[in-house]
């Protein structure tokens, strides 16, 4: 009996060994054929799609969308290839579908009626934590108006609203914006391509985006800082480039979505820290100058509100950064798209110039009207070249229960 038991165990182990090896070899061959990351993506996609499934109102199906890919989902596509991907995804998944910001589901709506409904209910929607972009974004804009909720948002809006009311905006147009536009256009030849000046000397060829981006950038900045010197403008432009470098790392995702980027002392974290130091110093210097020369400037009002404890200093600097740096591409996109589309429509150009000439006597009233060809040109450019836009939540919509 003492010898029987070991013999039995040994006998059972013999056929199991090659069978187990065969299974292992098969798994390794499959992994080699399709790639280990494809397996990881498939497993995570199944898990996340199950955990975050969004049912139809009748409970018979779930919202679909592009599969999750580790580690960023569709984060990079959303920022860098939104136009192409949005057409592709809409054609494949319909007008309402789900994408992934890392492991966070986001619902995309593309039907104008759905967008209208969303904005009618906008007071019911809180902004997503960290805008679903990860921890490093909080080091750039974490306290900005566009990323905060609740009483913080209410307090900041209460302070900002008088400075950017419709009446104040019209006064700003009269005092600064119109003259700034004329001066900028007068010097736009400096952005002409050196080898593409027309023989008659009256026409130039330029890159619309590159030629126009400084104008909205400095006009928006001057709403906070007042009239800026050339030295101040150049410093702000350099800070904008440094901001963009950090934001590129945010879009790339990965480790920068968590505090690990700080603990590992990555280049992106160091760039973010250096940028914030320089950004705060720039705003402190501007505040000191404007306090002496333009005490009504928003930078003075906001900074002193922070000193009284009504706001935080980060809310001030992050909101200015959001309005200037974060929105630069959006504002430039709208203006440059309109001009590019007009360049392809000579007849519309002719009609638009005639309309502008007819309204020279009261340009302020002309700009504010919504029944002009100019206004319709901007709307049409937004339709044909839409700006990337998303929201984090919608309750019951288009047959889907979204939470």
Wavefront OBJ file of the C-alpha trace (Angstrom):
o trace
v 0.000 0.000 0.000
v 2.895 2.314 0.733
v 4.171 1.902 -2.853
v 0.768 2.063 -4.584
v -0.096 5.677 -3.870
v 3.053 7.277 -5.353
v 2.718 5.036 -8.409
v -0.851 6.232 -8.996
v 0.110 9.893 -8.712
v 3.022 9.438 -11.071
v 0.787 7.674 -13.595
v -1.726 10.563 -13.595
v 0.953 13.204 -14.054
v 2.399 11.643 -17.214
v -0.443 12.404 -19.664
v -1.171 15.779 -18.013
v 2.305 17.170 -18.740
v 2.220 17.153 -22.571
v -1.441 18.254 -22.514
v -0.551 21.317 -20.373
v 2.458 22.065 -22.535
v 0.253 21.887 -25.611
v -2.194 24.397 -24.140
v 0.675 26.712 -23.208
v 2.217 26.484 -26.670
v -1.163 27.207 -28.266
v -1.671 30.297 -26.091
v 1.822 31.554 -26.906
v 1.259 31.053 -30.628
v -2.036 32.968 -30.468
v -0.405 35.813 -28.527
v 2.442 35.973 -31.022
v -0.006 36.020 -33.929
v -2.336 38.770 -32.708
v -0.015 40.611 -30.329
v -0.148 40.744 -26.519
v -1.486 44.323 -26.469
v -4.394 43.333 -28.692
v -5.322 40.713 -26.108
v -5.043 43.258 -23.297
v -7.157 45.745 -25.262
v -9.834 43.137 -25.930
v -10.040 42.053 -22.302
v -10.191 45.619 -20.992
v -12.702 46.645 -23.648
v -15.017 43.786 -22.674
v -14.714 44.648 -18.996
v -15.197 48.420 -19.370
v -18.030 48.035 -21.877
v -19.830 45.773 -19.407
v -19.230 47.946 -16.337
v -20.122 51.209 -18.109
v -22.853 49.930 -20.412
v -25.495 52.516 -21.285
v -28.919 50.951 -21.924
v -31.583 52.087 -24.338
v -34.806 53.361 -22.816
v -36.509 50.087 -23.715
v -33.646 48.061 -22.216
v -33.197 45.995 -25.384
v -29.759 47.247 -26.439
v -26.749 49.262 -25.301
v -25.006 52.255 -26.816
v -22.013 51.309 -28.957
v -18.811 53.034 -29.996
v -15.147 52.484 -30.852
v -13.384 49.870 -28.740
v -11.210 50.852 -25.802
v -7.456 50.755 -26.424
v -4.931 50.852 -23.607
v -4.085 53.269 -22.062
v -5.760 56.328 -23.606
v -8.870 55.075 -25.355
v -9.789 57.678 -28.001
v -8.186 60.582 -26.100
v -5.587 61.372 -28.768
v -8.042 61.003 -31.656
v -10.515 63.272 -29.882
v -8.045 66.141 -29.722
v -5.876 65.678 -32.800
v -8.087 63.993 -35.395
v -11.590 64.892 -34.256
v -12.994 65.915 -37.612
v -11.994 62.760 -39.487
v -12.824 60.429 -36.635
v -16.188 62.019 -35.915
v -17.350 61.294 -39.474
v -15.970 57.773 -39.265
v -17.575 57.019 -35.900
v -20.920 58.585 -36.795
v -21.119 56.519 -39.977
v -20.336 53.330 -38.073
v -22.183 53.844 -34.772
v -24.889 56.399 -35.508
v -25.483 59.962 -34.349
v -25.103 59.082 -30.659
v -22.181 56.908 -29.601
v -19.661 56.338 -26.832
v -15.899 56.945 -26.850
v -13.274 56.450 -24.139
v -11.177 59.110 -22.408
v -8.731 56.599 -20.944
v -11.124 54.295 -19.028
v -13.848 56.956 -18.700
v -16.835 56.702 -21.076
v -17.937 59.852 -22.885
v -21.119 60.120 -24.939
v -20.907 62.012 -28.235
v -24.022 63.603 -29.730
v -23.978 64.924 -33.293
v -27.590 65.741 -34.115
v -28.312 69.512 -33.856
v -31.615 68.833 -32.079
v -29.792 66.788 -29.467
v -27.236 69.556 -28.957
v -30.046 72.086 -28.503
v -31.690 69.867 -25.889
v -28.380 69.458 -24.090
v -27.811 73.185 -23.769
v -31.381 73.779 -22.649
v -30.575 71.479 -19.723
v -27.041 72.802 -19.185
v -27.706 73.918 -15.596
v -28.218 70.267 -14.652
v -24.757 69.183 -15.784
v -21.577 69.363 -13.750
v -18.216 69.451 -15.467
v -16.261 66.206 -15.428
v -13.453 65.978 -12.833
v -10.164 66.990 -14.465
v -12.142 67.289 -17.739
v -11.468 63.549 -18.088
v -7.931 64.500 -19.166
v -6.018 63.409 -16.076
v -3.989 64.864 -13.230
v -1.477 66.909 -15.206
v -4.266 69.082 -16.603
v -5.046 70.244 -13.077
v -1.555 71.729 -12.929
v -2.424 73.975 -15.879
v -6.120 74.789 -15.506
v -7.412 72.940 -12.459
v -8.977 76.026 -10.859
v -10.165 77.689 -14.066
v -13.805 78.632 -14.562
v -14.270 75.879 -17.131
v -13.193 73.097 -14.764
v -14.844 73.987 -11.448
v -18.405 73.474 -10.196
v -20.771 74.532 -7.448
v -20.144 77.491 -5.168
v -16.618 78.026 -6.502
v -17.999 78.459 -10.012
v -20.783 80.754 -8.776
v -18.386 83.004 -6.845
v -15.969 83.296 -9.748
v -18.747 84.022 -12.252
v -20.174 86.677 -9.939
v -16.842 88.494 -9.997
v -16.233 88.023 -13.727
v -19.671 88.843 -15.125
v -19.587 92.658 -14.709
v -16.268 92.783 -16.577
v -17.539 90.802 -19.556
v -21.196 91.844 -19.807
v -22.734 92.688 -23.185
v -22.540 96.402 -22.419
v -18.907 96.187 -21.369
v -18.067 94.159 -24.459
v -19.595 96.793 -26.745
v -17.578 99.485 -24.999
v -14.440 97.396 -25.424
v -15.227 97.036 -29.131
v -15.538 100.802 -29.440
v -12.385 101.567 -27.456
v -9.996 98.824 -28.519
v -11.108 95.853 -30.597
v -11.910 97.692 -33.817
v -8.676 99.694 -33.783
v -6.711 96.565 -32.918
v -8.166 94.753 -35.921
v -7.247 97.616 -38.264
v -3.680 97.761 -36.950
v -3.251 94.009 -37.215
v -4.500 93.850 -40.801
v -2.241 96.773 -41.727
v 0.776 94.723 -40.665
v -0.367 91.309 -41.844
v 2.067 91.393 -44.787
v 4.811 90.356 -42.340
v 3.304 86.861 -42.325
v 3.449 86.499 -46.124
v 5.418 83.576 -47.509
v 8.691 85.060 -48.761
v 8.669 83.150 -52.050
v 4.987 83.694 -52.799
v 4.479 87.441 -53.174
v 2.591 88.130 -56.386
v 4.378 89.992 -59.175
v 2.043 92.990 -59.025
v 3.095 93.595 -55.429
v -0.542 94.006 -54.415
v -1.260 90.410 -53.467
v 0.378 88.039 -51.012
v -0.032 84.399 -50.073
v -0.059 83.448 -46.411
v -1.042 80.663 -44.059
v -4.334 81.877 -42.599
v -3.942 80.132 -39.250
v -0.365 81.292 -38.662
v -1.140 84.813 -39.813
v -4.250 85.232 -37.678
v -3.529 83.456 -34.404
v -1.743 86.351 -32.708
v -4.667 88.726 -33.200
v -7.337 86.898 -31.139
v -4.669 85.837 -28.642
v -3.614 89.377 -27.752
v -7.131 90.801 -27.993
v -8.429 88.264 -25.467
v -5.414 88.890 -23.229
v -5.977 92.650 -23.343
v -9.489 92.116 -21.977
v -7.811 91.013 -18.749
v -4.624 93.095 -18.804
v -5.598 96.267 -20.650
v -3.300 97.694 -23.319
v -0.094 95.651 -23.403
v 3.417 96.734 -24.340
v 5.384 94.830 -26.990
v 7.583 93.349 -24.250
v 4.537 92.112 -22.329
v 3.019 90.648 -25.482
v 6.206 88.793 -26.353
v 6.512 87.348 -22.847
v 2.891 86.225 -22.978
v 3.410 84.627 -26.394
v 6.396 82.645 -25.090
v 4.340 81.527 -22.084
v 1.657 80.365 -24.499
v 4.191 78.194 -26.326
v 5.313 76.693 -23.003
v 1.698 76.000 -22.090
v 1.210 74.212 -25.418
v 4.200 71.943 -24.761
v 2.683 70.755 -21.495
v -0.759 70.387 -23.034
v 0.714 68.141 -25.734
v 1.880 65.791 -22.964
v -1.618 65.873 -21.450
v -3.141 64.827 -24.768
v -0.613 61.998 -25.121
v -1.983 60.664 -21.824
v -0.413 57.561 -20.355
v 1.529 58.212 -17.187
v 0.658 61.924 -17.274
v -2.921 61.086 -16.336
v -1.786 60.344 -12.772
v 0.507 61.797 -10.117
v 3.102 59.234 -11.141
v 4.345 61.788 -13.649
v 5.317 63.975 -10.682
v 6.820 61.204 -8.582
v 8.897 60.015 -11.536
v 9.995 63.589 -12.202
v 9.129 63.395 -15.898
v 10.016 66.100 -18.390
v 6.326 66.968 -18.765
v 5.958 67.504 -15.015
v 9.081 69.681 -14.881
v 7.794 71.727 -17.817
v 4.421 72.144 -16.079
v 6.040 73.261 -12.838
v 8.356 75.740 -14.591
v 5.492 77.112 -16.656
v 3.316 77.687 -13.578
v 6.135 79.504 -11.796
v 6.713 81.792 -14.781
v 2.959 82.278 -15.314
v 2.328 83.371 -11.725
v 5.306 85.730 -11.824
v 4.073 87.302 -15.071
v 0.628 87.964 -13.586
v 2.087 89.403 -10.379
v 4.187 91.842 -12.394
v 1.274 92.866 -14.621
v -0.899 93.411 -11.545
v 1.668 95.726 -9.951
v 1.983 97.770 -13.154
v -1.747 98.049 -13.814
v -2.520 98.950 -10.220
v -0.571 102.155 -10.837
v -1.729 102.897 -14.391
v -5.118 101.176 -14.909
v -6.690 100.246 -11.587
v -9.974 99.239 -13.281
v -8.302 96.508 -15.366
v -9.731 93.018 -14.663
v -6.321 91.694 -13.554
v -6.360 94.269 -10.736
v -9.984 93.627 -9.751
v -9.540 89.839 -9.784
v -6.236 89.843 -7.905
v -7.604 92.105 -5.183
v -10.680 89.878 -4.885
v -8.283 86.987 -4.288
v -6.425 89.014 -1.666
v -9.748 89.591 0.136
v -10.408 85.855 0.134
v -13.360 86.020 -2.257
v -11.447 83.921 -4.807
v -8.225 81.963 -4.827
v -5.192 83.201 -6.709
v -5.148 79.970 -8.720
v -8.732 80.629 -9.831
v -7.596 83.976 -11.206
v -4.503 82.778 -13.071
v -6.062 79.520 -14.295
v -9.131 81.323 -15.655
v -6.948 83.783 -17.561
v -4.882 80.875 -18.917
v -8.056 79.088 -19.950
v -9.376 82.163 -21.757
v -6.123 82.901 -23.587
v -4.000 79.757 -23.999
v -6.640 77.006 -23.903
v -9.063 78.784 -26.230
v -6.470 80.116 -28.681
v -6.822 77.237 -31.141
v -10.618 77.417 -30.964
v -10.843 81.163 -31.623
v -8.193 80.997 -34.351
v -9.993 78.051 -35.929
v -13.272 79.947 -36.193
v -11.711 83.065 -37.742
v -9.290 81.309 -40.092
v -11.931 78.812 -41.266
v -14.272 81.642 -42.197
v -11.549 83.451 -44.147
v -10.407 80.288 -45.934
v -13.967 79.455 -46.966
v -14.521 83.026 -48.155
v -11.357 82.757 -50.250
v -13.059 79.946 -52.172
v -16.241 81.968 -52.716
v -15.514 85.179 -54.707
v -19.208 85.990 -55.138
v -19.790 85.864 -51.392
v -16.712 88.061 -50.885
v -18.223 90.656 -53.213
v -21.573 90.639 -51.418
v -19.895 90.804 -48.016
v -17.766 93.818 -48.980
v -20.849 95.606 -50.271
v -22.653 94.915 -46.994
v -19.701 96.199 -44.967
v -19.510 99.389 -47.034
v -23.229 100.010 -46.516
v -22.784 99.750 -42.739
v -19.645 101.859 -42.282
v -21.576 104.631 -40.564
v -22.547 102.446 -37.591
v -20.093 99.581 -37.339
v -20.927 98.857 -33.707
v -24.578 98.155 -34.519
v -23.551 96.171 -37.601
v -21.266 93.859 -35.622
v -23.971 93.043 -33.059
v -26.703 92.217 -35.588
v -27.579 88.585 -36.275
v -29.319 89.066 -39.618
v -26.242 90.031 -41.646
v -24.253 88.134 -44.243
v -21.216 88.491 -41.969
v -23.023 86.688 -39.159
v -24.237 83.972 -41.520
v -20.709 83.497 -42.893
v -19.434 82.790 -39.383
v -22.299 80.383 -38.706
v -21.684 78.573 -41.988
v -17.967 78.235 -41.263
v -18.838 76.720 -37.877
v -21.151 74.262 -39.612
v -18.595 73.269 -42.241
v -15.561 73.372 -39.929
v -16.979 72.578 -36.479
v -14.937 73.144 -33.353
v -14.328 70.105 -31.145
v -16.960 70.190 -28.418
v -18.090 67.698 -25.810
v -20.012 67.409 -22.557
v -19.650 64.945 -19.758
v -23.223 64.012 -18.895
v -26.796 63.896 -20.123
v -29.603 62.132 -18.332
v -32.269 60.697 -20.658
v -31.811 61.473 -24.299
v -32.526 60.066 -27.771
v -33.605 56.742 -26.294
v -30.491 56.304 -24.124
v -30.293 56.434 -20.342
v -27.028 58.306 -19.765
v -25.702 59.049 -16.300
l 1 2 3 4 5 6 7 8 9 10 11 12 13 14 15 16 17 18 19 20 21 22 23 24 25 26 27 28 29 30 31 32 33 34 35 36 37 38 39 40 41 42 43 44 45 46 47 48 49 50 51 52 53 54 55 56 57 58 59 60 61 62 63 64 65 66 67 68 69 70 71 72 73 74 75 76 77 78 79 80 81 82 83 84 85 86 87 88 89 90 91 92 93 94 95 96 97 98 99 100 101 102 103 104 105 106 107 108 109 110 111 112 113 114 115 116 117 118 119 120 121 122 123 124 125 126 127 128 129 130 131 132 133 134 135 136 137 138 139 140 141 142 143 144 145 146 147 148 149 150 151 152 153 154 155 156 157 158 159 160 161 162 163 164 165 166 167 168 169 170 171 172 173 174 175 176 177 178 179 180 181 182 183 184 185 186 187 188 189 190 191 192 193 194 195 196 197 198 199 200 201 202 203 204 205 206 207 208 209 210 211 212 213 214 215 216 217 218 219 220 221 222 223 224 225 226 227 228 229 230 231 232 233 234 235 236 237 238 239 240 241 242 243 244 245 246 247 248 249 250 251 252 253 254 255 256 257 258 259 260 261 262 263 264 265 266 267 268 269 270 271 272 273 274 275 276 277 278 279 280 281 282 283 284 285 286 287 288 289 290 291 292 293 294 295 296 297 298 299 300 301 302 303 304 305 306 307 308 309 310 311 312 313 314 315 316 317 318 319 320 321 322 323 324 325 326 327 328 329 330 331 332 333 334 335 336 337 338 339 340 341 342 343 344 345 346 347 348 349 350 351 352 353 354 355 356 357 358 359 360 361 362 363 364 365 366 367 368 369 370 371 372 373 374 375 376 377 378 379 380 381 382 383 384 385 386 387 388 389 390 391 392 393 394 395 396 397 398 399 400 401 402 403
